[in-house]
Amino acid sequence: MFQQWRRSLPDTIEVCPVQLPGRGHRLSEPRFSSIGPLVAALAEEMGDYLEKPSAFFGHSMGALVAFELARLLRRNRKRQPVHLFVSGCDAPQWNQITPIYDLPEAELMEELRLMNGTPQEVLDHAELMELMLPIIRDDLSVCQTYEYSPEPPLSCDITAFGGLQDPGVSEAAVNAWREQTTGSFAMKMIEGDHFFIHNAVPQVLRMISTRSQTALSARRG
């Protein structure tokens, strides 16, 4: 997905995707199953990148990771991203997720079918799912064991995206992200389910381009 972003965003925006352990060329590395250690490791590995003016984007689990990374930077480095973009995720203070990460395999497979994020041919491929299920369980655990700790709102602007037909993330839950910033807030609800983002790239990138450059200009001004 992010390869397309690189081609579609202005040259003034550098896209720096994050690949977590347990995926791609990091498949053999130990995975994370809770958000605290994940965010701490991410902040350490990103290093000098975080000293530059940055905007964070995260979808679903990635939204929580981006949010907690922004708060960690504020605590440890006294800085924040210029903009936080969150997508397909309840505002963290809502925490209304019903855990499914520890369901028996058959029940978890059915939940994955309902989420509509895994192609049917993958779900039907027994050997591939044997490889994928532990990764999926750990990702779900990161989200579903998350415990929100109240802190003052961020000062960076926040833009929140949601799917109009997402059965797990309501418009009210997306709108509740406005409580996490003292800056400006924008919400965009888009046709589609939890994985609406795959079919809404132009809409999402327009807002990312416009609002991140606006935030950067305000910072320089």
Short mmCIF file of the C-alpha atoms (twelve columns), coordinates in Angstrom:
data_MODEL
# 
_entry.id   MODEL 
# 
loop_
_atom_site.group_PDB 
_atom_site.id 
_atom_site.type_symbol 
_atom_site.label_atom_id 
_atom_site.label_alt_id 
_atom_site.label_comp_id 
_atom_site.label_asym_id 
_atom_site.label_seq_id 
_atom_site.Cartn_x 
_atom_site.Cartn_y 
_atom_site.Cartn_z 
_atom_site.pdbx_PDB_model_num 
ATOM 1   C CA . MET A 1   0.000   0.000   0.000  1 
ATOM 2   C CA . PHE A 2   2.716   2.453   0.945  1 
ATOM 3   C CA . GLN A 3   4.509   1.999   -2.398 1 
ATOM 4   C CA . GLN A 4   1.449   3.608   -3.970 1 
ATOM 5   C CA . TRP A 5   1.624   6.397   -1.400 1 
ATOM 6   C CA . ARG A 6   5.212   7.136   -2.409 1 
ATOM 7   C CA . ARG A 7   4.113   7.613   -6.013 1 
ATOM 8   C CA . SER A 8   1.019   9.668   -5.183 1 
ATOM 9   C CA . LEU A 9   2.068   12.113  -2.452 1 
ATOM 10  C CA . PRO A 10  3.995   15.318  -3.232 1 
ATOM 11  C CA . ASP A 11  7.804   15.121  -3.326 1 
ATOM 12  C CA . THR A 12  7.874   17.326  -0.235 1 
ATOM 13  C CA . ILE A 13  6.499   14.392  1.808  1 
ATOM 14  C CA . GLU A 14  8.802   11.419  2.356  1 
ATOM 15  C CA . VAL A 15  6.939   8.174   3.065  1 
ATOM 16  C CA . CYS A 16  8.726   6.024   5.666  1 
ATOM 17  C CA . PRO A 17  6.781   2.775   6.203  1 
ATOM 18  C CA . VAL A 18  7.360   0.791   9.393  1 
ATOM 19  C CA . GLN A 19  7.601   -2.995  9.120  1 
ATOM 20  C CA . LEU A 20  7.043   -4.702  12.448 1 
ATOM 21  C CA . PRO A 21  8.764   -7.937  13.506 1 
ATOM 22  C CA . GLY A 22  7.044   -11.074 12.233 1 
ATOM 23  C CA . ARG A 23  6.407   -9.719  8.729  1 
ATOM 24  C CA . GLY A 24  8.236   -9.676  5.411  1 
ATOM 25  C CA . HIS A 25  12.012  -9.822  5.810  1 
ATOM 26  C CA . ARG A 26  11.516  -9.673  9.609  1 
ATOM 27  C CA . LEU A 27  9.386   -12.821 9.669  1 
ATOM 28  C CA . SER A 28  11.773  -14.725 11.945 1 
ATOM 29  C CA . GLU A 29  12.071  -11.950 14.564 1 
ATOM 30  C CA . PRO A 30  10.111  -12.222 17.846 1 
ATOM 31  C CA . ARG A 31  6.734   -10.521 17.585 1 
ATOM 32  C CA . PHE A 32  5.075   -8.138  20.021 1 
ATOM 33  C CA . SER A 33  1.790   -9.006  21.722 1 
ATOM 34  C CA . SER A 34  1.368   -5.836  23.819 1 
ATOM 35  C CA . ILE A 35  1.631   -2.199  22.880 1 
ATOM 36  C CA . GLY A 36  4.044   -0.835  25.503 1 
ATOM 37  C CA . PRO A 37  7.162   -2.784  24.449 1 
ATOM 38  C CA . LEU A 38  6.244   -2.343  20.775 1 
ATOM 39  C CA . VAL A 39  6.095   1.446   21.021 1 
ATOM 40  C CA . ALA A 40  9.293   1.638   23.091 1 
ATOM 41  C CA . ALA A 41  11.186  -0.451  20.530 1 
ATOM 42  C CA . LEU A 42  9.736   1.599   17.674 1 
ATOM 43  C CA . ALA A 43  10.851  4.890   19.245 1 
ATOM 44  C CA . GLU A 44  14.372  3.532   19.730 1 
ATOM 45  C CA . GLU A 45  14.742  2.089   16.230 1 
ATOM 46  C CA . MET A 46  13.333  5.162   14.457 1 
ATOM 47  C CA . GLY A 47  15.967  7.247   16.215 1 
ATOM 48  C CA . ASP A 48  16.959  10.332  14.254 1 
ATOM 49  C CA . TYR A 49  13.896  10.133  12.003 1 
ATOM 50  C CA . LEU A 50  11.878  11.335  14.957 1 
ATOM 51  C CA . GLU A 51  14.010  14.476  15.225 1 
ATOM 52  C CA . LYS A 52  12.627  15.690  11.892 1 
ATOM 53  C CA . PRO A 53  9.161   17.247  11.447 1 
ATOM 54  C CA . SER A 54  6.952   14.185  11.003 1 
ATOM 55  C CA . ALA A 55  3.330   13.220  10.580 1 
ATOM 56  C CA . PHE A 56  2.197   9.798   11.803 1 
ATOM 57  C CA . PHE A 57  -0.405  7.630   10.094 1 
ATOM 58  C CA . GLY A 58  -1.821  4.363   11.395 1 
ATOM 59  C CA . HIS A 59  -4.764  2.184   10.446 1 
ATOM 60  C CA . SER A 60  -6.528  -0.040  13.017 1 
ATOM 61  C CA . MET A 61  -3.782  -1.349  15.331 1 
ATOM 62  C CA . GLY A 62  -1.438  1.143   13.688 1 
ATOM 63  C CA . ALA A 63  -3.587  4.033   14.906 1 
ATOM 64  C CA . LEU A 64  -3.083  3.029   18.541 1 
ATOM 65  C CA . VAL A 65  0.631   2.525   17.912 1 
ATOM 66  C CA . ALA A 66  0.957   5.967   16.292 1 
ATOM 67  C CA . PHE A 67  -1.000  7.597   19.130 1 
ATOM 68  C CA . GLU A 68  1.063   5.995   21.882 1 
ATOM 69  C CA . LEU A 69  4.287   6.765   20.002 1 
ATOM 70  C CA . ALA A 70  3.271   10.426  19.892 1 
ATOM 71  C CA . ARG A 71  2.623   10.398  23.644 1 
ATOM 72  C CA . LEU A 72  5.937   8.627   24.344 1 
ATOM 73  C CA . LEU A 73  7.811   11.257  22.323 1 
ATOM 74  C CA . ARG A 74  6.097   13.990  24.287 1 
ATOM 75  C CA . ARG A 75  7.113   12.406  27.591 1 
ATOM 76  C CA . ASN A 76  10.686  11.500  26.672 1 
ATOM 77  C CA . ARG A 77  11.748  14.042  24.060 1 
ATOM 78  C CA . LYS A 78  9.382   16.955  24.683 1 
ATOM 79  C CA . ARG A 79  8.247   16.917  21.046 1 
ATOM 80  C CA . GLN A 80  5.298   15.675  19.021 1 
ATOM 81  C CA . PRO A 81  4.497   14.946  15.377 1 
ATOM 82  C CA . VAL A 82  3.153   17.877  13.391 1 
ATOM 83  C CA . HIS A 83  0.025   15.841  12.655 1 
ATOM 84  C CA . LEU A 84  -1.508  12.534  13.719 1 
ATOM 85  C CA . PHE A 85  -3.647  10.627  11.204 1 
ATOM 86  C CA . VAL A 86  -5.679  7.749   12.638 1 
ATOM 87  C CA . SER A 87  -7.863  5.366   10.666 1 
ATOM 88  C CA . GLY A 88  -10.299 2.550   11.364 1 
ATOM 89  C CA . CYS A 89  -9.887  2.694   15.136 1 
ATOM 90  C CA . ASP A 90  -11.940 3.677   18.177 1 
ATOM 91  C CA . ALA A 91  -10.601 6.636   20.110 1 
ATOM 92  C CA . PRO A 92  -8.334  5.102   22.769 1 
ATOM 93  C CA . GLN A 93  -10.438 6.253   25.717 1 
ATOM 94  C CA . TRP A 94  -13.434 4.268   24.421 1 
ATOM 95  C CA . ASN A 95  -11.782 0.853   24.778 1 
ATOM 96  C CA . GLN A 96  -14.939 -1.068  23.867 1 
ATOM 97  C CA . ILE A 97  -13.258 -3.965  22.034 1 
ATOM 98  C CA . THR A 98  -14.418 -7.517  22.744 1 
ATOM 99  C CA . PRO A 99  -11.275 -9.716  22.803 1 
ATOM 100 C CA . ILE A 100 -11.074 -12.403 20.141 1 
ATOM 101 C CA . TYR A 101 -7.300  -12.995 20.028 1 
ATOM 102 C CA . ASP A 102 -7.529  -16.038 22.327 1 
ATOM 103 C CA . LEU A 103 -10.510 -17.730 20.651 1 
ATOM 104 C CA . PRO A 104 -10.193 -21.356 19.504 1 
ATOM 105 C CA . GLU A 105 -8.956  -21.616 15.929 1 
ATOM 106 C CA . ALA A 106 -12.312 -22.338 14.300 1 
ATOM 107 C CA . GLU A 107 -14.007 -19.400 16.044 1 
ATOM 108 C CA . LEU A 108 -11.135 -17.050 15.260 1 
ATOM 109 C CA . MET A 109 -11.262 -18.062 11.598 1 
ATOM 110 C CA . GLU A 110 -14.961 -17.207 11.509 1 
ATOM 111 C CA . GLU A 111 -14.284 -13.800 13.062 1 
ATOM 112 C CA . LEU A 112 -11.639 -13.144 10.420 1 
ATOM 113 C CA . ARG A 113 -14.150 -13.967 7.708  1 
ATOM 114 C CA . LEU A 114 -16.599 -11.474 9.209  1 
ATOM 115 C CA . MET A 115 -13.910 -8.775  9.364  1 
ATOM 116 C CA . ASN A 116 -13.446 -9.136  5.595  1 
ATOM 117 C CA . GLY A 117 -9.757  -8.257  5.721  1 
ATOM 118 C CA . THR A 118 -8.302  -11.630 4.764  1 
ATOM 119 C CA . PRO A 119 -8.909  -12.942 1.230  1 
ATOM 120 C CA . GLN A 120 -11.030 -16.094 1.134  1 
ATOM 121 C CA . GLU A 121 -8.329  -17.965 -0.760 1 
ATOM 122 C CA . VAL A 122 -5.935  -17.249 2.121  1 
ATOM 123 C CA . LEU A 123 -8.459  -18.383 4.723  1 
ATOM 124 C CA . ASP A 124 -8.965  -21.596 2.757  1 
ATOM 125 C CA . HIS A 125 -5.220  -22.284 2.509  1 
ATOM 126 C CA . ALA A 126 -4.493  -24.456 5.569  1 
ATOM 127 C CA . GLU A 127 -0.683  -24.262 5.425  1 
ATOM 128 C CA . LEU A 128 -0.659  -20.505 4.921  1 
ATOM 129 C CA . MET A 129 -3.105  -19.942 7.781  1 
ATOM 130 C CA . GLU A 130 -0.953  -22.114 10.037 1 
ATOM 131 C CA . LEU A 131 1.780   -19.547 9.443  1 
ATOM 132 C CA . MET A 132 -0.471  -16.487 9.627  1 
ATOM 133 C CA . LEU A 133 -2.695  -17.227 12.627 1 
ATOM 134 C CA . PRO A 134 0.001   -16.733 15.314 1 
ATOM 135 C CA . ILE A 135 0.865   -13.358 13.744 1 
ATOM 136 C CA . ILE A 136 -2.799  -12.356 13.616 1 
ATOM 137 C CA . ARG A 137 -3.334  -13.427 17.233 1 
ATOM 138 C CA . ASP A 138 -0.429  -11.288 18.394 1 
ATOM 139 C CA . ASP A 139 -1.684  -8.261  16.429 1 
ATOM 140 C CA . LEU A 140 -5.135  -8.675  17.912 1 
ATOM 141 C CA . SER A 141 -3.578  -9.035  21.356 1 
ATOM 142 C CA . VAL A 142 -1.738  -5.710  20.931 1 
ATOM 143 C CA . CYS A 143 -5.099  -4.007  20.362 1 
ATOM 144 C CA . GLN A 144 -7.271  -6.001  22.720 1 
ATOM 145 C CA . THR A 145 -4.996  -5.968  25.779 1 
ATOM 146 C CA . TYR A 146 -4.441  -2.227  25.389 1 
ATOM 147 C CA . GLU A 147 -5.304  -0.215  28.504 1 
ATOM 148 C CA . TYR A 148 -5.744  3.512   28.055 1 
ATOM 149 C CA . SER A 149 -3.966  5.731   30.591 1 
ATOM 150 C CA . PRO A 150 -5.347  9.290   30.760 1 
ATOM 151 C CA . GLU A 151 -2.874  12.048  29.895 1 
ATOM 152 C CA . PRO A 152 -3.372  15.641  28.727 1 
ATOM 153 C CA . PRO A 153 -4.433  15.877  25.069 1 
ATOM 154 C CA . LEU A 154 -1.757  16.180  22.404 1 
ATOM 155 C CA . SER A 155 -1.191  19.622  20.914 1 
ATOM 156 C CA . CYS A 156 -0.713  18.355  17.357 1 
ATOM 157 C CA . ASP A 157 -3.656  18.335  14.963 1 
ATOM 158 C CA . ILE A 158 -5.525  15.042  14.488 1 
ATOM 159 C CA . THR A 159 -7.382  13.735  11.454 1 
ATOM 160 C CA . ALA A 160 -9.517  10.611  11.936 1 
ATOM 161 C CA . PHE A 161 -10.838 8.356   9.149  1 
ATOM 162 C CA . GLY A 162 -13.608 5.783   9.509  1 
ATOM 163 C CA . GLY A 163 -15.571 3.349   7.368  1 
ATOM 164 C CA . LEU A 164 -19.295 4.020   7.164  1 
ATOM 165 C CA . GLN A 165 -20.022 0.278   7.129  1 
ATOM 166 C CA . ASP A 166 -17.350 -0.747  9.627  1 
ATOM 167 C CA . PRO A 167 -19.181 -3.051  12.081 1 
ATOM 168 C CA . GLY A 168 -16.572 -2.601  14.797 1 
ATOM 169 C CA . VAL A 169 -15.796 1.131   14.732 1 
ATOM 170 C CA . SER A 170 -18.723 3.558   14.891 1 
ATOM 171 C CA . GLU A 171 -18.783 7.160   13.701 1 
ATOM 172 C CA . ALA A 172 -19.113 8.263   17.333 1 
ATOM 173 C CA . ALA A 173 -15.977 6.300   18.234 1 
ATOM 174 C CA . VAL A 174 -14.058 7.953   15.387 1 
ATOM 175 C CA . ASN A 175 -15.348 11.397  16.377 1 
ATOM 176 C CA . ALA A 176 -14.175 10.807  19.966 1 
ATOM 177 C CA . TRP A 177 -10.567 11.208  18.791 1 
ATOM 178 C CA . ARG A 178 -11.223 14.979  18.978 1 
ATOM 179 C CA . GLU A 179 -10.821 14.675  22.764 1 
ATOM 180 C CA . GLN A 180 -7.161  13.740  22.269 1 
ATOM 181 C CA . THR A 181 -5.999  17.085  20.867 1 
ATOM 182 C CA . THR A 182 -6.007  20.748  21.768 1 
ATOM 183 C CA . GLY A 183 -5.205  21.476  18.117 1 
ATOM 184 C CA . SER A 184 -7.550  21.235  15.180 1 
ATOM 185 C CA . PHE A 185 -9.532  18.082  14.496 1 
ATOM 186 C CA . ALA A 186 -11.044 16.742  11.279 1 
ATOM 187 C CA . MET A 187 -13.044 13.593  10.642 1 
ATOM 188 C CA . LYS A 188 -13.705 11.876  7.330  1 
ATOM 189 C CA . MET A 189 -16.154 8.978   7.082  1 
ATOM 190 C CA . ILE A 190 -15.701 6.922   3.914  1 
ATOM 191 C CA . GLU A 191 -17.789 4.274   2.178  1 
ATOM 192 C CA . GLY A 192 -16.645 0.781   3.132  1 
ATOM 193 C CA . ASP A 193 -16.062 -1.618  5.992  1 
ATOM 194 C CA . HIS A 194 -13.065 -1.853  8.324  1 
ATOM 195 C CA . PHE A 195 -10.688 -2.059  5.356  1 
ATOM 196 C CA . PHE A 196 -12.189 0.894   3.487  1 
ATOM 197 C CA . ILE A 197 -8.720  2.349   3.154  1 
ATOM 198 C CA . HIS A 198 -7.789  0.030   0.285  1 
ATOM 199 C CA . ASN A 199 -10.496 1.525   -1.908 1 
ATOM 200 C CA . ALA A 200 -10.188 5.136   -0.738 1 
ATOM 201 C CA . VAL A 201 -6.524  5.911   -1.307 1 
ATOM 202 C CA . PRO A 202 -7.084  9.142   -3.326 1 
ATOM 203 C CA . GLN A 203 -9.416  10.596  -0.668 1 
ATOM 204 C CA . VAL A 204 -7.098  9.669   2.181  1 
ATOM 205 C CA . LEU A 205 -3.963  10.974  0.464  1 
ATOM 206 C CA . ARG A 206 -5.594  14.292  -0.419 1 
ATOM 207 C CA . MET A 207 -6.332  14.921  3.249  1 
ATOM 208 C CA . ILE A 208 -2.906  13.713  4.361  1 
ATOM 209 C CA . SER A 209 -1.172  15.977  1.842  1 
ATOM 210 C CA . THR A 210 -3.253  19.063  2.589  1 
ATOM 211 C CA . ARG A 211 -3.389  18.792  6.363  1 
ATOM 212 C CA . SER A 212 0.215   17.730  6.939  1 
ATOM 213 C CA . GLN A 213 1.551   20.562  4.797  1 
ATOM 214 C CA . THR A 214 -0.771  23.017  6.538  1 
ATOM 215 C CA . ALA A 215 0.483   21.827  9.919  1 
ATOM 216 C CA . LEU A 216 4.117   22.103  8.792  1 
ATOM 217 C CA . SER A 217 3.568   25.622  7.468  1 
ATOM 218 C CA . ALA A 218 1.991   26.656  10.768 1 
ATOM 219 C CA . ARG A 219 4.967   25.187  12.628 1 
ATOM 220 C CA . ARG A 220 7.428   27.171  10.515 1 
ATOM 221 C CA . GLY A 221 5.339   30.319  10.823 1 
# 
